[in-house]
């Protein structure tokens, strides 16, 4: 029998849904959380809904609404297994290697692959956005094939260009803006990951399915 989810307050206007605090993250759990978030976003009493790693946080307009929203959360979580979350599919064009991917050669050498094999493996996978964190618009992506799992740099770069596509351990990701970073940079995209002037500032949202494709400027 499934245990009831843990729901606890966060400040005066927040609630956290933590359905399985001791379980490892998995795609099925994240999709259920994304479905719950999707249902809640239409409520005028909720300011924001933020899916995280194995959890979901929401903020209400008034503190006296928390009890009602908690009951709604419990009901939605019970019903989530009966519904399917309809994920958006987004393709990100990437120019791999050269000045845009200074670590591509070393990643290939580390795995005893050619650079073209690294690119093909990176592009053949479908990645699910688990959550947004680290910096605005940075999506944590699940789905990198084991053959490309590569340790981060022991000494991070002080500047990583916006749009840089990297590998860090078992994950791949895109730097939305220039920042320090220790991931292995294999390419760069012109796609804008974060635009603070947009009604939906983040290009990628939790639950999205992302694929990468090489641009014509990728060296062959």
N, C-alpha and C positions, 0 to 999 in steps of 0.2 A: 504493500500500500504506500502510495506516494505521500511524503511529508508535506504539511502546509508550508508555504513560503514564509520566510522571515521578512517582515515589513517593519521598518523602524524610522523614527523621525530624524530629520536632518535640519537643525535650526528650527525656526518658528514656522516656516512655510514649505519645508521639504519633506519628502518621503523617499525611502530607498527600498526597492523590492530586491531581495537577495534570495532567490528560489532554492539554490543548492550551493551554499557557501563552501562546502568541503569537496565539491566535484570539480574536475578539470574542465576547462573551457571546451565547448564543442559546438559544431555548426547548428545542430538541432536546437540546442538551448538558446543560442543567439538569435535564431530565426523566430523562436517563440517570443523572446523579449522584444524584437523588432515589431512583431505583430501587435503586441500589447501597446507599444509606443505609438504605433500608427492609429490605434483606436482612440488613444487619449488626446492626440494632438487636435482633434476637432472640438474639444471641450473649451468653452469660454472661461471656465474657472481655473484652467491650467496655463501657467506662464511658459513653461518649458519642460520638455521630456528628453532625457539624455541616456541612451543605452550605453552601458559600460561593459567591462570584462566580467561576465557572469552576473550582471546586475543591471538595474534600471533606476534612475533618479528622476524625480519630478518636483516641480515647484508650483504652488497654487497662488492665486491672487490674494486670498484671505486665509489667515490661520484657522478660522472656525470651519473651513471646508475640509480639513485633513481627515476627519473621521469618515465622512461620506466617501471621499476619494480612496481611502484605505479599503473600504468595503468593495468599491468598484475595482480596485486593483486585484483583490482576492478573487473576485468573480471572473475578471478577464484572464487571470492566470489559469484558472481551472478550465476555462473555455478554449485557451490558446491551442491545446493539442488537437482540437477539432477543426482548426482553420489553417490555411496555408498562407504564408507571407509571400506576396508577389514582389520579388526583387527586381529592381531596375538593372539593366545590363549596360555597362559603359565600357567603351574601348578607348584606351589611352595610347596615342602614337608616341613612339620613343625613337630618338636617334641614339643608337648604341655605339660605344667605343669612341676612339679619337679624343678630342678635347672635351667632349661631353661625357665620356665614360672612361676616366683615367684608370680605373681599377679593373676593367674588363679583362685585360690580358692576364693580370695576376690571379683573378678568380678562375679563369680557364686553366692556368698552370696549376693552381691549387687542386683542382679536380681532375687534372689530366684530360682535359677536353680541349677542343678547338674553340675559338671565340664564337664561331657560327653555331656550334653545338650549345654553348651557353645561351646565346640569344634564342635559339629554337626552343630550348627547355623553358626559358623564362616566359616565352610567348605562348606556349602550348597549354599552360595551366589557366584555370579559372580561379580567381581570388575573391573571397568574400570579405567585405569590410566589416570588421568586428566592432570597432568604435573609433572615435576621433579623439586624439590626444596629443601630448608633447608640445605641439604648437597649433594654432588655428588652421584647420584644414588638413592636418596630417592624419591619414587613415592607416590604421593597423590592419594589414591584410593577411588572411590565412589562406594557404594553398601552395606555398613554394615547394617545389619538388625536392626530395631529400638530397638528390645529386647536386643541388646548388646551395645547400646550407653551408655558410661561410662565416668564420669568426669576424667580428668587428675589428677595426684597427686598434692596436694597443695605444696609439697616440692619435686622438681625434684631430681632424682638420679644424682650423679656426674659422674657415669660411667654406660652406657648401652652397653652391648656386641654387637659386629657386628653380624648381622643376627637375632637380636631380633625382634619378631613380637608383635606389641602392638596395643592397642585401645586408642584413644585419642578423647573423645567426640563422634562425629558422624562418625569418620573415623577410618580406620585401616591402618597400614603401617609397613614397615620393615626398621630397622636401617642398612644402608649399611656398616657403620664402627663404631667403638667404639666412643661414645660421651655422653655428659650429655643428659638427657631426662626425661620428666615427664609423658610419656604414660604408661598405664597399660600393663605390659609385660606378655603375656600369652603363649609364646612359642619361639622357635628359629629354623632357617633354616640354612642348610649348603650351600645353593645357594649363589653364589658370585654376589652381586648386582652391584658392581662397580669394574672395572679393568682398570686402567689408561694405561696399555700397549696394550689394545685391540683396534682394529680399531673402534669398537662400544663399548665404555667403559661401558655404562649402560645396564644392563640386560633387564630392563623394559623401554619401550618407550611410550610416550603419545598415547593413543588410544588402547593400548593392553588390552586384557581381561584376568584377573588373577583369578585363583582359588587356594585354599589351600587344602592340603590333609595331614592327620596325618601319621607320620612314624610309623613303627612297634615299635619304642622305646617309643612312647607315652604311659604313664601309663593308664591302663584300669580300 
